[in-house]
């Protein structure tokens, strides 16, 4: 799935002044329902039913040419006869949509929320319909939400302008979560999940095909909305990725956590292309790196995103740094399982202080550990008040950053839940309740929902929340300052062509930037290769230079440990026999022994900018996929953190008696490559150093590939 979606196409029509801004659209004084019905099995019937059910206080005008009244409301035969209308909801068959939109525009309607589908998403005639309604909207100034959307919900205005069955709930839960979704069904799912577990919302908008109103416009509104305290976004393809990143920075500056779910994580972009880096850094990874650098919390599940957003509404700063998590349950097995799941997720368990351990030791059998806390093992039995007091001992402990209680089908479940709710209100830190019991706990769920206390039915959701709180509260690396392009690099670029560089050109570019590069020689026959090898000393490596061949080893294009001239000649002759006319030259290099091998590369993305990839390198780089991606440029601190995040990290530190790698030189190389990517921008399409051999006293780039984009007009670089 692309980062940039097909959502908005320029129609060429001149845009008239907008009749409504987004705030007015989301809080209209009057709403007309075109295609209204008393049959709630139909879209128009459900929209009308939801408006009435939830007490929308504005003027409601059902539009139906065949009925004088619907649900006791006077109906209009047409939108023209409806009087002044801020927002019209259109739920017409696709073939009647254009005429319906034209009538709304002519009647002076401020905005149309278009539920009708079969538009651009099906191509052909549908795309033509969508293009036409875009023209109508632009020329008239009538705003459009959709088409192919599920409407909008403004909870405080009691406006459920949607056909979703999810709005059949008894009430709209008021809260701070704002949601924008490209998928109408997932907007409804997020609302329904949030309602079920006690979350409250401010505004929800399904943008659909985004013929006019886009996800970014809604995000901007939610960031400025005083009643929205956290935001959830579901997207399949951003209409304007750069604007999204700017808005993410604005949300961070406003202290409003933004939780995003983006579909399309398994892009075909992971197929091997020009370089290892391009193979390993797919579009989703680039989006994730750019978003996370701006404080966006990424979730893999829309339902979980809602409970994460709710937690961040209450704890926008996240989990206090240094604090661990205290797992508890009235089931020994449940407590152990909970502790395991936290550890599997990389979450640190708390180390209770001496006072807490003493308090627990007095209440538990001898030898029972304080964590995970098994309330079912208390010497006095499971007494709710005592459980509450002991749980408070954890929340009072400075070493505890959060408490999570897994409630099974235990005795006194309602009383223990009361203790947990009370504790959460005064603890000053996150207190999570997981209700793993089945339908037997439904009365308790209803009670908690009524009290506005959010719980989790799924242990996975609680773990996701705790991970998000931990990330939110973690250290944030200061961005690196970009530097001007280096003089030596600028001189080289003036003479370098667009497209794939030769090995020699790529080597010169990286060396000019300041990375140490291995000696080499490019030769065209066996005798020249043998002579070059003599100059280097033995052993040497011979590599076939064949256009567009990324994985030389897979195709017999690399010969290692060559120890005399005859072996070099045999290697070159073998390359010629294998690759024939495709063999452009042979690269000779001294064979270098090192502690470890890295891959360090860059990728330019037209929507998101420059990125750096760092990981375990060598011929198995793709197989290991031990890599991390971040936006360029990178600071030395960020480069060091990237290395520390690799599975290779223990090897770099000198595991099993091996000498440690020169991490200072490794960091220097990463920083230089990142500065090069940031300075050159789109001129450097991608670069790939694989391997960067780390020694105990240096770092040397061995294989280098690079591809240049076109130079800006009138400039060398």
Beta strands, then each sheet from edge to edge (+ up, - down):
strand 1: 30-34
strand 2: 59-63
strand 3: 69-70
strand 4: 73-76
strand 5: 87-90
strand 6: 111-114
strand 7: 143-146
strand 8: 152-154
strand 9: 159-161
strand 10: 174-181
strand 11: 201-206
strand 12: 230-235
strand 13: 257-262
strand 14: 297-298
strand 15: 324-329
strand 16: 373-374
strand 17: 400-407
strand 18: 430-435
strand 19: 499-500
strand 20: 521-523
strand 21: 540-546
strand 22: 558-562
strand 23: 583-590
strand 24: 596-605
strand 25: 609-616
strand 26: 627-631
strand 27: 684-695
strand 28: 698-701
strand 29: 704-708
sheet 1: 3+ 4- 2- 1- 5- 6- 7-
sheet 2: 9+ 8- 11+ 10+ 12+ 13+ 14+
sheet 3: 16+ 15+ 17+ 18+
sheet 4: 19+ 29- 27+ 24- 25+ 26-
sheet 5: 19+ 29- 27+ 28-
sheet 6: 20+ 23- 21+ 22-
end
